[in-house]
Amino acid sequence: MFKRLLIANRGEIAVRIARACRELGITPLAVYSEADRDAPHVRVAERAAAVGPAPSRDSYLNIEAIVAAARALEADAVHPGYGFLSENAAFARAVSDAGLTFIGPSAEAIAMMGDKTRARAIAAAAGVPVVPAAEDLSAGPASAAQQLGYPLLVKAAAGGGGKGMRIVRGADTFEAAFAAAGREALAAFGDGRLYLERYFERPRHVEVQVLADRHGAIVHLGERECSIQRRHQKIVEESPSPGTSPALRERMTAAAIAVARGVDYTNAGTVEFLVTESGEFYFLEMNTRLQVEHPITEWVSGVDLVHEQIHIAAGERLRFRQRDLVPRGHAIECRVYAEDPAQQFLPSPGRIVRLREPHGPGVRVDSGIAQDCDVPVFYDPMLAKLSVWDADREAARARLLAALRDYAVLGVTTNLPFLIAVVEHPEFAAGRTHTHFIDQHLAGWRPSAARVELAAMAAAVHALLAPATPQVGTQPAASPWHTLGGWRLGSGRP
């Protein structure tokens, strides 16, 4: 087993990996940018190294700096978490070339599945259905679009996370959307290649978690539904999927394992599918890393995915077989963001002046924040993940609502009230979710008048209690105490 593991990430995932390291007797090591010098993920590490200025391109995306930090801290393994360099084949190769172990799949598998058009070909060769698409645009993108038919998606070949993606419903808007997607893809991934894909109006987004060791064993840990999204990015996930029948589950999990075998995959990975209203499923992509939403799979399967990632990377065999993995109960997760849902989910950087996280049986908070810490403007605004488990979906939903109402993050605007609105919506309660749920049911959402008034009162109190002289090097809160999470006055619900 490894002695010292460098976590090449920040925020809640770095904190979560550090905890797993300590549980396994491994010394956790951190990296940080200038903006994260006093961040929680640095505090929980045994040792830490600076890797550059605040912008991620100069720090958390700086391969040379990360590898140099690993050497300086005498690490023998590197865990990339998710985002940043987690699906960067060059980084995985650089880690291996430095004589360190990369906690993840091979650089070759990352490269193959990171190219979306190549990944589609691999899935098709494995006998897995893929979304109808136009990949060869040499005769002209507009011509290919006309042949494929509208509506369609313009997608980045090297993309992910909703970047470089545009929905096009007609020829009159195609050229502008195609150009915009290309610019965004080039800026986000350094690769402006695009392809076109059939667009489905109300599909479910369902993914299958797989684990594979270096000895040929592959298992799946069931599926997660990730249909509740804003700007093509997930905010609520659950396992199992409320819309997946046993027969469909069996077919999708078999397809996920076939895709993983097709690239000789090792470690943790996720195969993503679109499921249409008629019950057909299509391969979307494979994420060659730990997913943000991995806690709900851990709840239902009883498997610690980070532990397993580390054991696999150390060369060990899987410690269970498929027949040993019997799912139990239902788990739901919400991503807590520093953003304003009433202002098109505009990020809300600032200082956390008060924090109350929920707790209790069946409640888990994976947090990357602490009271009096800053939420920088430079990174993804996700603060934490709240996940719950119970015996069935309705019990889990009730537990989640109670936990959301107990959650309070003061000093920045958060999406907590919006998450409550999602989870208590009748259509969500009925399990009738799809990728356009928010657009259909909550497009005009605004916080209640009572909540706005309470926020103003809290801001006034904070202004009276705040120190006259700001601390050097801190960022002023954009809207102090603006979001009160689930706090209530009296007995009324938010």
Secondary structure, DSSP 8 states (H G I E B T S, - for coil): --SEEEE---HHHHHHHHHHHHHTT-EEEEEEEGGGTT-HHHHTSSEEEEEESSSGGGTTT-HHHHHHHHHHTT-SEEE--SSTTTT-HHHHHHHHHTT-EESSS-HHHHHHHHSHHHHHHHHHHTT--B--EE---TT-HHHHHHHH-SSEEEEETT--TTTT-EEE-SGGGHHHHHHHHHHHHHHHHS---EEEEE--SS-EEEEEEEEE-TTS-EEEEEEEEEEEEETTEEEEEEES-TT--HHHHHHHHHHHHHHHHHTT--EEEEEEEEE-TTS-EEEEEEE-S--TTHHHHHHHH---HHHHHHHHHTT---SS-GGG----SEEEEEEEESEEGGGTTEE--EE--EEE---STTEEEEE---TT-EE-SSS--EEEEEEEEESSHHHHHHHHHHHHHH-EEESS--SHHHHHHHHTSHHHHTT---TTHHHHHSTT----HHHHHHHHHHHHHHHHHS-SS--TT----SSTT---TT--STT---
